[in-house]
Amino acid sequence: MPLSSLLWVLLAFTFSASCVAQKVTQNQPDISSQVGQSVTLNCRYETSWTYYYLVWYKQLPSGQMTYLIQQYSENSNARNGRYSVNFQKADKSISLIISSLQLEDSAKYFCALCDSQCLK
């Protein structure tokens, strides 16, 4: 298999927006897949907030963070082009599904938890 057809995805520990009572954890190891396939990245969180957002970002090789998709705590699963989420509020987990993988999807991915103020 040519190296150019491999896709590398690196998960990194991420952050919460404000209070210490909030926590986000990404324990998944690095993932490799092939162009055209799908990949699922997992994230678990803890929060005392009633209403909140979970946001997925991709970090480009330059270090720039790029917004991908957000999930509001009171809505059903979000979708944005090739990106969708599987949001399980009761389990306090959210997965990012990237479909039709492309080489430019090779990156670090971050899951963030924030209250409604962080999106203003």
C-alpha positions in Angstrom: 0.0 0.0 0.0 1.6 3.3 -1.0 2.3 5.7 1.9 0.4 8.5 0.1 -2.9 6.5 0.6 -2.5 6.3 4.3 -4.2 8.7 6.6 -2.8 9.5 10.1 -5.0 10.9 12.7 -3.6 12.1 16.0 -5.8 12.7 19.0 -4.7 15.0 21.7 -5.9 15.9 25.2 -7.9 19.0 25.1 -9.4 21.6 27.3 -12.6 23.0 28.8 -13.6 26.6 28.4 -13.8 28.0 32.0 -14.4 26.1 35.3 -12.4 23.4 36.9 -15.6 21.4 37.3 -15.6 20.7 33.6 -13.4 18.1 32.0 -12.7 16.6 28.6 -10.8 13.4 27.9 -9.6 11.8 24.7 -7.9 8.5 25.4 -7.9 7.1 21.9 -4.6 6.1 20.4 -3.4 7.5 17.0 -5.5 6.1 14.2 -4.5 5.3 10.6 -6.9 4.6 7.8 -7.2 4.8 4.0 -8.4 7.6 1.7 -12.1 7.2 1.1 -12.8 5.3 4.3 -14.5 6.6 7.5 -12.9 7.1 10.9 -14.5 7.7 14.4 -12.7 9.7 17.1 -14.0 9.5 20.6 -14.3 12.0 23.4 -15.7 11.8 27.0 -16.5 14.8 29.2 -17.7 15.7 32.6 -19.7 18.9 33.3 -22.0 20.4 35.9 -23.5 22.7 33.3 -27.1 22.2 32.2 -26.6 23.7 28.8 -23.3 23.5 26.9 -21.6 23.0 23.6 -19.1 20.4 22.5 -16.9 21.5 19.6 -14.5 19.6 17.4 -11.4 21.3 16.0 -8.7 20.1 13.7 -5.1 21.4 14.1 -3.3 22.1 10.9 0.5 21.4 10.5 1.0 25.2 10.9 -0.6 25.0 14.3 -3.8 26.9 13.3 -7.0 25.5 14.8 -9.8 25.0 12.3 -13.5 24.6 13.5 -15.2 21.5 12.2 -18.5 21.0 14.0 -20.4 21.8 17.2 -23.0 20.0 19.2 -25.5 21.7 21.5 -26.5 19.7 24.6 -30.2 19.9 23.8 -30.0 19.0 20.1 -29.8 15.7 18.2 -26.7 14.6 16.4 -25.1 17.4 14.3 -23.8 17.1 10.8 -21.6 19.4 8.7 -20.6 18.1 5.3 -18.3 15.1 5.8 -18.3 15.6 9.6 -21.0 14.2 11.8 -21.2 13.4 15.5 -22.7 10.6 17.6 -23.7 12.5 20.8 -24.6 10.4 23.9 -25.6 12.9 26.5 -26.5 10.3 29.1 -23.1 8.6 28.7 -21.3 12.0 28.5 -19.6 11.1 25.3 -19.4 12.4 21.8 -17.7 10.9 18.7 -16.6 12.7 15.6 -17.2 10.7 12.4 -15.2 11.8 9.3 -16.4 10.2 6.1 -14.8 9.9 2.7 -11.3 10.6 4.2 -8.9 12.7 2.3 -5.1 13.1 2.7 -5.7 16.6 4.1 -7.6 15.0 7.0 -4.3 13.9 8.5 -4.1 16.1 11.6 -4.5 16.4 15.4 -8.2 16.6 16.4 -9.5 18.3 19.6 -12.7 18.1 21.4 -13.7 21.1 23.5 -16.5 21.7 26.0 -17.8 25.2 26.6 -20.8 27.1 27.8 -22.9 29.4 25.6 -20.5 32.3 26.3 -17.6 30.8 24.4 -19.4 30.8 21.1 -20.2 34.6 21.2 
